[in-house]
Amino acid sequence: MQSKHEVWIRIVNDIRNCRLCPLHSYRRNPVPGEGSLDTDVVFLGEAPGRKEDETGRPFVGAAGQLLNKLISDIGLDRSKVFITNVVKCRPPNNRDPKDEEIRACSVHTNAILSLIKP
């Protein structure tokens, strides 16, 4: 049986190699998510923005600063929760993800949630 870390590495590789929707052609870096794989708390955003696309990390721009404050305000630490997005690649011009992109990426989101079991 694979460890959680091994399963996570497989999920990340699946996301990096994903071609299930057109968003892969616009991204610099996919943004699988980050945080504790052993948590009861998952924050699920909409889509990566410019800073996230540059770094491959979720919520590192202005929205990330707000999220960090909110996490702290409720007595949690960012390293103790898991943060990801509904779609793992940045939509062009920061538009909202389309329904078909959300559906395509749901295989990855569901795999993450099945692994963590929040």
C-alpha positions in Angstrom: 0.0 0.0 0.0 1.3 3.5 -0.9 1.9 6.1 1.8 0.0 9.4 1.7 3.1 11.1 0.5 3.5 8.6 -2.4 -0.1 9.1 -3.4 0.4 12.9 -3.2 3.4 12.7 -5.5 1.4 10.7 -8.1 -1.5 13.3 -7.9 1.0 16.1 -8.4 2.5 14.3 -11.4 -0.9 13.7 -12.9 -1.7 17.4 -12.6 1.6 18.4 -14.2 0.9 16.1 -17.1 -2.8 16.9 -17.4 -4.3 17.8 -20.8 -7.9 17.2 -19.9 -8.9 20.8 -20.7 -7.4 23.8 -22.6 -6.1 25.5 -19.5 -2.9 23.6 -19.6 -1.8 25.6 -22.6 -2.1 28.9 -20.8 -0.2 28.0 -17.6 3.4 28.5 -16.5 3.0 26.2 -13.5 0.1 24.1 -12.4 -0.9 24.7 -8.8 -1.8 21.3 -7.2 -2.0 22.7 -3.6 0.0 22.6 -0.4 -0.2 22.0 3.2 -0.8 19.1 5.6 -2.0 15.8 4.2 -3.2 15.0 7.7 -5.7 17.7 8.4 -9.4 18.1 8.8 -9.4 21.5 7.2 -9.2 22.2 3.4 -9.6 25.6 1.8 -10.7 25.3 -1.8 -10.4 28.4 -3.9 -11.6 29.0 -7.4 -8.4 29.2 -9.6 -4.8 30.2 -9.5 -4.0 33.9 -10.2 -0.9 35.4 -11.7 1.4 35.0 -8.7 0.2 31.5 -8.1 0.9 30.6 -11.8 4.4 32.1 -11.4 5.2 30.1 -8.3 3.1 27.0 -8.5 1.8 27.6 -5.0 -1.8 28.4 -4.0 -2.9 31.7 -2.5 0.5 33.6 -2.5 -0.9 36.9 -3.9 -3.2 39.4 -2.3 -5.9 36.8 -1.7 -3.3 34.7 0.0 -2.5 37.5 2.4 -6.2 37.7 3.3 -6.5 34.0 3.6 -3.4 33.8 5.9 -5.0 36.4 8.2 -8.4 34.6 8.2 -6.6 31.3 9.0 -4.7 32.9 11.8 -7.8 34.7 13.1 -9.6 31.4 13.6 -6.6 30.0 15.5 -5.1 27.8 12.8 -1.7 27.8 11.1 -1.4 27.7 7.3 1.0 24.7 7.6 -1.7 22.7 9.4 -4.4 23.0 6.8 -4.5 22.1 3.1 -5.1 24.8 0.4 -6.0 24.1 -3.3 -8.2 25.4 -6.0 -11.1 24.0 -8.0 -9.0 24.2 -11.2 -5.2 23.8 -10.9 -4.2 26.0 -13.9 -4.7 29.7 -14.3 -7.5 30.7 -16.7 -6.4 33.3 -19.3 -7.0 36.9 -18.3 -8.0 35.8 -14.8 -11.4 34.9 -16.0 -13.7 32.5 -14.0 -13.1 28.9 -14.8 -15.7 27.4 -17.3 -17.9 24.6 -16.1 -16.2 22.1 -18.4 -12.8 23.1 -17.0 -14.1 22.6 -13.5 -15.5 19.2 -14.5 -12.2 18.2 -16.1 -10.2 19.2 -13.1 -12.6 17.5 -10.6 -10.7 14.3 -11.1 -7.7 15.9 -9.4 -9.7 17.8 -6.8 -11.5 14.6 -5.9 -8.2 12.7 -5.7 -6.9 15.3 -3.3 -10.0 15.2 -1.1 -10.0 11.4 -1.1 -6.4 11.4 0.0 -6.8 14.0 2.8 -10.4 13.0 3.9 -11.2 16.4 5.6 
